[in-house]
Amino acid sequence: MAVLDLIQSSAFQRRFFFLAKRFIAGETVAEAMEAVRALNAQGMTATLDFLGEDVTSREEAERTRDAYFELVRAIREHDVDTNVSVKLTAMGLLVDEGFALANLLAVIDAAAPNRDPFVRIDMEGSAVSDATLRVFEQAFARSAAVGPVLQAYLKRTPDDVERMIRLRARVRLCKGAYDEPADIAYKDMPTIRRAYVRCAESLLERGNYPGLATHDVRLIEAIETFAKERGLGRDRFEFQLLYGVRPELQRRLVADGYRVRVYIPYGTHWAGYFYRRVTERKENLVFALRSLLQR
Ligand SMILES: Cc1cc2nc3c(=O)[nH]c(=O)nc-3n(C[C@H](O)[C@H](O)[C@H](O)COP(=O)(O)OP(=O)(O)OC[C@H]3O[C@@H](n4cnc5c(N)ncnc54)[C@H](O)[C@@H]3O)c2cc1C
């Protein structure tokens, strides 16, 4: 984890932002608005993430909450089609659960007047899965405009899927991006894919407008086939992809009439996000190294 420590230093992040640029819209709200506008023009919606995680001070968590206030206001003023995604550890979950819930509720209230008031809670490492779902359920009792993320690589996820179906909560399903131990998570890709497809089918058939987050064409094709076989309309779910990853696939899905939402991170605290993108795919590491050499 020494590499992560290095890239998390603010001096590194200031000097090397160009490395992360492919995956991050920019450092400011204005750049985030531009990125959303460009995607809206191509028929896609978005979800904006103000970068940051693992905050351990109340002041920093409040700064993150305030950054979301600024963000949801800007979305309204620019009239762009996007909602927001938050990480609870950036909202103070590691400080105190009630404090993170209060910050989350404040963001939900601030986003309420927006065209798309939805607030997505990203799922982080397994150390905070239970707390994240607890906070989600408390917020959901107050507002239906909030939804969790479930990770197909976790063995617990089919149970969580059933619970979210019962609650009528809107779920984003992804494979999972953290390095989890084998007793709680599947480690091999064929098993993770099978787990993903099973959860996706349950959510498609019985869930509430799932967001199916993946760039894996095998999974996308399995979802397309299942939806066609069951006669599920294209307004019953959306595909979600990450900013800068497989833009040609994003465009193909729009051309085929699917709803597509792109997850757009922005801000100066890009290290953790960038680290996950680079370590999960060797193409991304090669891309980052090439950017370094080309300067
Ligand atoms: C919208 C969205 C939100 C997410 N939210 C969360 C979250 O809250 N919590 C969490 O743990 N994880 C989250 N993730 C990350 C997710 O868990 C995976 O780590 C990530 O999406 C990679 O898995 P994949 O399904 O895209 O498949 P992969 O196996 O990574 O990719 C499938 C195929 O896509 C192609 N591909 C992928 N990336 C590239 C690339 N950069 N360049 C070229 N080809 C590429 C390759 O051909 C690859 O074989 C999110 C992902 C998305 C798309």
The ligand as an SDF file (V2000), in Angstrom:
LIG
                    3D

 53 58  0  0  0  0  0  0  0  0999 V2000
  -20.9890    3.1970  -12.8230 C   0  0  0  0  0  0  0  0  0  0  0  0
  -20.0920    2.3870  -11.9310 C   0  0  0  0  0  0  0  0  0  0  0  0
  -20.1610    2.5700  -10.5680 C   0  0  0  0  0  0  0  0  0  0  0  0
  -19.3740    1.7850   -9.7100 C   0  0  0  0  0  0  0  0  0  0  0  0
  -19.5170    1.9280   -8.3600 N   0  0  0  0  0  0  0  0  0  0  0  0
  -18.8270    1.1100   -7.5410 C   0  0  0  0  0  0  0  0  0  0  0  0
  -19.0300    1.1140   -6.1350 C   0  0  0  0  0  0  0  0  0  0  0  0
  -19.8360    1.8800   -5.5960 O   0  0  0  0  0  0  0  0  0  0  0  0
  -18.2970    0.2490   -5.3850 N   0  0  0  0  0  0  0  0  0  0  0  0
  -17.3970   -0.6140   -5.9400 C   0  0  0  0  0  0  0  0  0  0  0  0
  -16.7920   -1.4080   -5.2060 O   0  0  0  0  0  0  0  0  0  0  0  0
  -17.1710   -0.6250   -7.2590 N   0  0  0  0  0  0  0  0  0  0  0  0
  -17.8550    0.2030   -8.0740 C   0  0  0  0  0  0  0  0  0  0  0  0
  -17.6330    0.1590   -9.4270 N   0  0  0  0  0  0  0  0  0  0  0  0
  -16.4600   -0.5820   -9.9570 C   0  0  0  0  0  0  0  0  0  0  0  0
  -16.7870   -2.0140  -10.2410 C   0  0  0  0  0  0  0  0  0  0  0  0
  -17.0150   -2.6990   -9.0430 O   0  0  0  0  0  0  0  0  0  0  0  0
  -15.6260   -2.6920  -11.0080 C   0  0  0  0  0  0  0  0  0  0  0  0
  -14.4640   -2.6190  -10.2480 O   0  0  0  0  0  0  0  0  0  0  0  0
  -15.3550   -2.0890  -12.3680 C   0  0  0  0  0  0  0  0  0  0  0  0
  -16.5210   -1.6620  -13.0160 O   0  0  0  0  0  0  0  0  0  0  0  0
  -14.6920   -3.1260  -13.2750 C   0  0  0  0  0  0  0  0  0  0  0  0
  -15.5720   -4.2150  -13.4930 O   0  0  0  0  0  0  0  0  0  0  0  0
  -16.3550   -4.4320  -14.8810 P   0  0  0  0  0  0  0  0  0  0  0  0
  -17.6400   -5.1010  -14.5550 O   0  0  0  0  0  0  0  0  0  0  0  0
  -16.4760   -3.1630  -15.5940 O   0  0  0  0  0  0  0  0  0  0  0  0
  -15.5160   -5.4820  -15.6290 O   0  0  0  0  0  0  0  0  0  0  0  0
  -13.9330   -5.5750  -16.0760 P   0  0  0  0  0  0  0  0  0  0  0  0
  -13.6260   -7.0160  -15.9790 O   0  0  0  0  0  0  0  0  0  0  0  0
  -13.0520   -4.6090  -15.4030 O   0  0  0  0  0  0  0  0  0  0  0  0
  -14.0490   -5.1070  -17.5330 O   0  0  0  0  0  0  0  0  0  0  0  0
  -14.7040   -5.8840  -18.4920 C   0  0  0  0  0  0  0  0  0  0  0  0
  -14.0700   -5.6760  -19.8060 C   0  0  0  0  0  0  0  0  0  0  0  0
  -14.1710   -4.2800  -20.1590 O   0  0  0  0  0  0  0  0  0  0  0  0
  -13.0040   -3.8860  -20.7780 C   0  0  0  0  0  0  0  0  0  0  0  0
  -12.4280   -2.7830  -20.0630 N   0  0  0  0  0  0  0  0  0  0  0  0
  -12.6590   -2.4430  -18.7910 C   0  0  0  0  0  0  0  0  0  0  0  0
  -11.9760   -1.3390  -18.4720 N   0  0  0  0  0  0  0  0  0  0  0  0
  -11.3120   -0.9820  -19.5750 C   0  0  0  0  0  0  0  0  0  0  0  0
  -10.4280    0.0790  -19.8910 C   0  0  0  0  0  0  0  0  0  0  0  0
  -10.1090    0.9950  -19.0020 N   0  0  0  0  0  0  0  0  0  0  0  0
   -9.9110    0.1580  -21.1220 N   0  0  0  0  0  0  0  0  0  0  0  0
  -10.2230   -0.7680  -22.0350 C   0  0  0  0  0  0  0  0  0  0  0  0
  -11.0530   -1.7910  -21.8030 N   0  0  0  0  0  0  0  0  0  0  0  0
  -11.5890   -1.8960  -20.5940 C   0  0  0  0  0  0  0  0  0  0  0  0
  -12.0940   -5.0650  -20.8780 C   0  0  0  0  0  0  0  0  0  0  0  0
  -12.2750   -5.6790  -22.1310 O   0  0  0  0  0  0  0  0  0  0  0  0
  -12.5930   -5.9890  -19.8090 C   0  0  0  0  0  0  0  0  0  0  0  0
  -12.3510   -7.3200  -20.0970 O   0  0  0  0  0  0  0  0  0  0  0  0
  -18.4550    0.8780  -10.2780 C   0  0  0  0  0  0  0  0  0  0  0  0
  -18.4040    0.6800  -11.6520 C   0  0  0  0  0  0  0  0  0  0  0  0
  -19.2170    1.3980  -12.4810 C   0  0  0  0  0  0  0  0  0  0  0  0
  -19.1760    1.1320  -13.9560 C   0  0  0  0  0  0  0  0  0  0  0  0
  1  2  1  0
  2  3  1  0
  2 52  2  0
  3  4  2  0
  4  5  1  0
  4 50  1  0
  5  6  2  0
  6  7  1  0
  6 13  1  0
  7  8  2  0
  7  9  1  0
  9 10  1  0
 10 11  2  0
 10 12  1  0
 12 13  2  0
 13 14  1  0
 14 15  1  0
 14 50  1  0
 15 16  1  0
 16 17  1  0
 16 18  1  0
 18 19  1  0
 18 20  1  0
 20 21  1  0
 20 22  1  0
 22 23  1  0
 23 24  1  0
 24 25  2  0
 24 26  1  0
 24 27  1  0
 27 28  1  0
 28 29  2  0
 28 30  1  0
 28 31  1  0
 31 32  1  0
 32 33  1  0
 33 34  1  0
 33 48  1  0
 34 35  1  0
 35 36  1  0
 35 46  1  0
 36 37  1  0
 36 45  1  0
 37 38  2  0
 38 39  1  0
 39 40  1  0
 39 45  2  0
 40 41  1  0
 40 42  2  0
 42 43  1  0
 43 44  2  0
 44 45  1  0
 46 47  1  0
 46 48  1  0
 48 49  1  0
 50 51  2  0
 51 52  1  0
 52 53  1  0
M  END
$$$$
